[in-house]
């Protein structure tokens, strides 16, 4: 449902752009509200998870998330829209830190890798959310009713699921950020997540606009749908892929898919080439964050909740810079040119990931597999 509700928001960004009459730069400024809200939520979420069990902030954060989504649909002024989006992002951050803490706790109890599958369920929810949005857009259902329906379903599932969540997962140590020289282990993972977040967040927010304004497709959710579909497929396969080829090669493969997919979409701006390109980008970005979160959870310096909170700071910074940067570049040049940023970020995954595994090997003698 987290993936479903986020996709509900992201797939309707073109609707909001048209309703408020924003140009690309103005929309980029509005999208700044998402990472700002997330940055506000980061220290609070890290503190909550380190002080309490993660199930309470998880349920409360996601309940707030559902309510804020409904509010977004009923906004009529730029100020109220920004306020609602900030609340949506703030609650999303609290929920995400909590649910990933639960996932890492479960991972430690399983002999095989399962983190990729957890993130795969998020992407599967995203596919369902985009598909549902596509259906409602085709039926001309107003955004107010769309968001309200999703919010009510989300609240119901949150209340039902609460009793099944893990208890007593508070870490006894590693719950405080240690100031000083950055830990290379966390720094390298953070940078990988940062560049991946620029690609992932940018595709979330701008794929619909690309299909609407560059390709002139009326049902503008096609690009977002294919991106999410291949992201989900990759995440379910990522655990198997990692076992077969190892994490270092998986990072390289991810980078190659992102760069190839973006270049295909911008060099050949046609419906089917863009669909293939977006599918490659989805496949490439999918494994990066689950792998990085799983590796962060093995940090010797921080507890899983705190390590994820620190890594998420890099992720949100990427989200902060990515969508607005695309908007400003699109306004100054055009949307096709601005998408080159994604290819450059994909390339950066190669040297940084390899530096991480070199450092990991130097401190533990492992291969990173």
KELUMTOR-888149 format. One line per 8 residues: number of its first residue (from 0); their letters; for each residue y, z, x of C-alpha. Coordinates in steps of 0.2 Angstrom, whole numbers. Example, Ala and Ser with C-alpha at 12.3 -4.5 7.8 and 13.67 -1.06 7.14 Angstrom:
2
0	AS	-22,39,62  -5,36,68
END
This chain:
369
0	XXXXXXXX	0,0,0  12,2,15  9,-16,20  11,-21,1  28,-12,-1  35,-18,15  30,-36,11  38,-34,-6
8	XXXXXXXX	55,-30,2  53,-43,16  48,-57,5  63,-54,-7  76,-55,7  81,-73,3  83,-67,-15  95,-53,-10
16	XXXXXXXX	104,-65,2  107,-77,-13  112,-63,-25  125,-56,-14  131,-73,-6  128,-67,12  129,-80,26  117,-78,41
24	XXXXXXXX	128,-66,51  132,-55,36  113,-54,32  110,-50,50  122,-35,48  114,-29,32  97,-30,41  104,-18,54
32	XXXXXXXX	102,-4,41  83,-5,43  82,0,61  96,12,60  87,21,46  71,21,56  80,28,72  87,42,61
40	XXXXXXXX	69,46,55  61,45,73  66,63,79  63,70,62  46,62,60  41,67,78  46,85,75  37,86,58
48	XXXXXXXX	21,80,65  21,91,80  26,106,69  15,104,54  -1,94,49  3,76,47  -3,75,29  12,83,21
56	XXXXXXXX	26,72,29  14,57,26  14,60,7  32,65,5  38,51,16  29,38,7  34,45,-10  52,43,-4
64	XXXXXXXX	48,26,2  42,21,-16  58,28,-24  70,19,-11  61,2,-14  65,4,-33  83,8,-29  85,-7,-18
72	XXXXXXXX	81,-18,-33  94,-11,-44  109,-11,-31  124,-21,-36  136,-17,-21  134,-20,-3  137,-1,0  123,4,-11
80	XXXXXXXX	112,-9,-4  114,-3,14  112,15,8  95,11,-1  89,1,14  93,15,26  83,27,15  69,15,14
88	XXXXXXXX	68,13,33  70,32,35  55,36,24  45,22,31  47,29,49  41,46,43  26,39,35  21,27,49
96	XXXXXXXX	22,41,62  11,52,51  -2,39,46  -4,33,64  -7,51,70  -21,53,57  -28,36,63  -28,42,81
104	XXXXXXXX	-37,58,76  -50,48,67  -52,36,81  -57,50,93  -71,55,81  -78,37,82  -88,29,96  -82,12,92
112	XXXXXXXX	-64,5,91  -56,6,74  -37,6,77  -36,-13,75  -44,-12,58  -32,1,52  -18,-10,56  -28,-24,48
120	XXXXXXXX	-28,-15,32  -9,-14,33  -8,-33,36  -20,-36,21  -9,-26,10  6,-37,17  -4,-52,12  -7,-45,-6
128	XXXXXXXX	12,-41,-7  18,-58,-2  5,-66,-14  11,-55,-28  29,-59,-23  26,-77,-23  18,-76,-41  33,-67,-48
136	XXXXXXXX	45,-78,-39  36,-93,-47  37,-84,-64  56,-81,-61  53,-62,-63  69,-52,-58  69,-42,-42  72,-26,-52
144	XXXXXXXX	56,-27,-62  47,-33,-46  52,-18,-35  50,-5,-50  32,-11,-53  27,-9,-35  36,8,-33  26,15,-48
152	XXXXXXXX	10,9,-41  14,16,-24  18,33,-31  2,34,-41  -9,30,-26  1,42,-15  -3,56,-27  -21,52,-29
160	XXXXXXXX	-24,49,-10  -16,66,-4  -32,76,-6  -42,65,5  -30,66,20  -35,75,36  -31,93,38  -27,103,53
168	XXXXXXXX	-23,89,65  -8,98,73  -8,96,92  -7,112,102  1,105,117  12,90,122  24,92,107  40,91,117
176	XXXXXXXX	49,77,125  50,80,144  67,75,151  68,67,168  61,51,176  52,40,163  33,41,162  27,24,168
184	XXXXXXXX	12,25,157  23,27,141  37,16,148  27,0,150  18,2,133  36,5,126  42,-11,133  27,-21,127
192	XXXXXXXX	30,-14,110  49,-18,111  46,-36,114  32,-38,101  43,-29,88  57,-42,91  44,-55,86  36,-46,72
200	XXXXXXXX	52,-39,64  61,-56,66  46,-65,57  46,-52,43  65,-54,40  68,-73,44  52,-83,40  57,-84,22
208	XXXXXXXX	74,-90,27  67,-103,39  56,-111,25  70,-110,13  84,-117,23  76,-127,38  61,-134,29  69,-134,11
216	XXXXXXXX	54,-127,3  57,-119,-15  43,-106,-14  50,-99,2  36,-86,4  23,-98,11  28,-95,29  28,-76,27
224	XXXXXXXX	11,-77,18  2,-88,32  10,-76,45  3,-61,37  -14,-69,33  -17,-73,51  -10,-56,57  -22,-47,46
232	XXXXXXXX	-37,-58,52  -32,-55,70  -31,-36,68  -48,-35,60  -55,-46,74  -45,-37,88  -57,-23,90  -71,-35,93
240	XXXXXXXX	-61,-46,104  -55,-31,115  -73,-26,117  -78,-44,123  -63,-48,134  -54,-32,137  -36,-26,133  -28,-35,148
248	XXXXXXXX	-34,-52,143  -30,-49,125  -12,-46,129  -12,-62,138  -20,-71,123  -7,-63,112  8,-69,122  0,-87,123
256	XXXXXXXX	-2,-88,104  16,-82,101  24,-94,113  14,-109,107  16,-105,89  35,-103,90  38,-119,100  27,-129,88
264	XXXXXXXX	37,-123,73  54,-126,81  50,-143,90  42,-150,74  51,-143,59  40,-149,46  30,-139,33  12,-141,40
272	XXXXXXXX	17,-139,58  28,-124,54  13,-116,44  1,-119,59  15,-112,71  18,-96,60  -1,-93,59  -2,-93,78
280	XXXXXXXX	13,-81,79  4,-70,67  -12,-70,76  -3,-67,93  8,-52,87  -6,-43,77  -15,-35,91  -1,-29,102
288	XXXXXXXX	5,-14,92  -12,-7,88  -18,-8,106  -2,0,112  -3,14,100  -21,17,104  -17,18,123  -2,29,119
296	XXXXXXXX	-14,41,110  -23,44,127  -8,49,136  -11,65,147  7,70,146  10,70,127  1,74,111  -4,58,100
304	XXXXXXXX	10,62,88  23,63,101  17,49,111  17,37,96  35,44,91  41,39,108  33,22,108  40,19,90
312	XXXXXXXX	57,22,97  55,6,108  48,-3,93  63,2,82  75,-3,96  66,-20,95  68,-21,76  86,-16,78
320	XXXXXXXX	90,-30,90  79,-44,83  84,-48,65  103,-46,68  102,-56,84  93,-70,75  106,-70,62  121,-70,74
328	XXXXXXXX	113,-84,84  109,-94,68  127,-93,63  133,-98,80  121,-112,82  107,-114,69  91,-106,64  79,-117,74
336	XXXXXXXX	88,-113,90  88,-94,87  69,-94,85  68,-97,104  71,-79,106  54,-75,99  46,-87,112  55,-78,126
344	XXXXXXXX	49,-61,120  32,-67,119  32,-73,137  38,-55,142  22,-48,136  13,-56,151  21,-47,166  24,-30,158
352	XXXXXXXX	6,-28,151  -1,-32,168  10,-20,176  4,-7,164  -14,-10,168  -11,-10,186  -3,7,184  -17,13,173
360	XXXXXXXX	-30,8,186  -20,17,200  -20,34,191  -37,33,183  -48,19,191  -51,11,174  -51,-7,170  -41,-5,154
368	X	-56,-11,143
END
